[in-house]
Amino acid sequence: MHAVVVRVSIENSETSEARLREDVVPRVSQAPGFVAGYWTRKDNTGLSMVIFESEQAASDAEQRVQDGLPEGVKLEGTEIREVVANA
């Protein structure tokens, strides 16, 4: 399994969280190879980790990150990491 880790800055947490729940999460959960996803927030920053069955599925999803960002959310960076353990 591989994870797409995404770091963002958030201008308006209320608006962006509503769009996250209504649009982003349903769309991401339908992506090929999707296993699980976690979206977190601290102050005006967000960090998500979305797990996929393969490195290729994670790479394909990473390519779509910028297109799926809610308004008021700025992409700070993405990376793909191998999942070496889970519980």
N, C-alpha and C positions, 0 to 999 in steps of 0.2 A: 504494500500500500504506500501511497505518497500523499503528502499534504501540500495544499497551496496556502501559504501564509501571506496575509495581506495586511498592510499597515496604512491607516488613513488618518487625516485630520478632519474634524467635524465642525462645521460652522453653526448648524442649527440641529440640536439633538432630537427635538420633538418631531420635526418634519422628516429628518433622515431616518429615524427609527420606525416611523409609520411606513415609509416607503420600503425600508428593509423588510419588515414583516409582510407587507402586502405584495411586493413585487420581487425583490431580490431572493429571499429565501425560497419561495415556491419555484422560481426559475432555476436556481442553482440545484435544488433537490431533484430536479428532473434531468439534470445533465448526465450523459453517459458515464457509467462507472462511479457515480456518487455513492458514498458510504455514510458519511455524517458531516455535520457542519456546526461550528461554534463561532458566534459573533460576540465580541466583548467590547466594553467601553470603559474608559477611565478619563474623567474630565473631558477634554475636547479631542481625544484620540480614540481610535478604534483599532482592534486587532482581531482578525478572524483566522480560523484554521478550518479548512474544508478538506476532508479526507476522500480520496478516490482509490479505486481498485488497482490502478496502474499508473506508472509515471507518464505514459502517453495521455491518459484521461486527465491527469492533473495539468499537464502542459497545455492541452487543449482548453481547459477551463481558465488557466492563467491568461491565455490570450484574450479571453472575453471579459476580464475583470474591468477594464477601463470603460467598456460600453455599458456595464451594468451598475455603475455607481449612481446613487441618488444625488439629486441636486444638492449642493452645499457640502458635498463630501469630496475631499481632495486626496488622490492617491499619493502616498508617500513611498511605497515600495511593495514589491511582491517577491516571493521566492518559493521554490519547491524543495521540500525536504522528504527524505525517506522516513516512513514510520517504522521504528525499530521495536516498539513495544506499545501495548495498550491494555487497559483493564476495563 
